[in-house]
């Protein structure tokens, strides 16, 4: 009886190992078709500029794929001083809408003041 249980245990472990290895090979094969540029462009089209910029920086730091293309995209995505101020003041402080980290900082900073309360009452009422 012990020998039968031991053989069943070994057989089931062997099956689990084979299935998990096959699944890992399949997942690795599927991920090899990952197009980083397409994913970045999808984030840009979804107005997720901070996420796209973070993904570009990740690929550049890890030397993945075409570095010239990533450096060009990073240059296009980086915020200028005017864009930072506009996002902080206009989107965040005045409208209270969060699109990126700068508008989030503006919205939070005015939420902590009376100005944010007045803004929220104006938006809701």
Beta strands, then each sheet from edge to edge (+ up, - down):
end
